[in-house]
Amino acid sequence: MDFKIDACRTRDEVKSVLDRYVKFYNEQRPCYAIGYDTPVNYRKRYYRGELERKNTFDSRILTEEPKFIQKRRKQAHPELVSTSENENC
C-alpha cells in the first residue's frame, strides 16, 4: 500500500500520512508474529483473557553491562572472561 509520503510538501501533510499509516498498521495489517492478527485485535483478545500471558522477562538476569557489550568483549578477549561470568550467560 502506497501512502505517497514522497508527495508531502508540508509538516502537516507528513503528519497526516504517518497517522494514516499507523492506523493502517494497527487496525488492518495482519502481523505474522502475532498469528496474522492485527495489533488492535490481538490487544483486545489479550485483555479479554483469550490469550495466554507469556512471561518473556521473568527468567532474564539483569546486569549492569548490556549483553551485546559482554558478547563483544568475550569475542575480542576470550582469555579475560572470568569463570563466574561464564556461569551467568
N, C-alpha and C positions, 0 to 999 in steps of 0.2 A: 504494500500500500504506500503510495507516494503522498507525503504531506506537503510537498513543494516548499520546503524551508528555504531553498535557494532563491525562491522568488520573493522572499520577505525583504522589505526595504526599511522597516522601522522596528524599534524595540517592541512595540505593541503587537505587530504582526508576528514576530518571532515568539512572543509570549503566548499568543493565541494558538499558533501551530503546536507549540510544546504542550500546552494544556490539552489540545485535542489528541495528541499522541499519547500522553499519559492516561487519559480517559480510555482511549482505544486499548492500550496495553493492559490496563487493569480490568476492564469490563468486557472486552471482546476477544482478545488474542489468547488462544489456548497455550498453556505453558507445559512443556514436556516434563519439567522437574516436579510438577505437582499433579501428574497424571492427566495431562491435557485438559485441565480445568482452568478457569480464569482466576486471577488472584482474588478478585472480589468474591466470587462464589466459593472459592476454597476457604477464605476467611470466615464467611458466613457458616459454612459447614463445620469448621473447626469450633466456633463458638457455640454452635448448637449441640456439640458433643458427638457429631457423626464421625469425626476423625480422631485417631489415636494421637496422644501427645508424645512427641519424640524428645527425649532428654539428651539432646546433642551436646550440651555443655556440661552436664553433670559429672562426666568422667574426666574432664580436662584438668590438667595440673597447671596452675598459673605460675609463671616465673617472671623475674624482673627483666630478663633479656628475651626479646621476641624469638620465636622458633627459627625464623629464617636467618637471623643473625647467628644463632647457635649452629645451624647447619653449615653456614658459610665458614665459620671458624673451624668446625670439625673437618671440613673438606680441605681447608688451607693448611691446617696444622693438626693432623690426627694424633700426633705424638703428645700434644699438650692437653688433651682431653682427659680429665680425671675419671676414675672408675665410678665415683658417685654420680657424675653427670651421665655416664652411660646407663646407669640403672634408672634414671628419671625419664629417659627417652620413650 
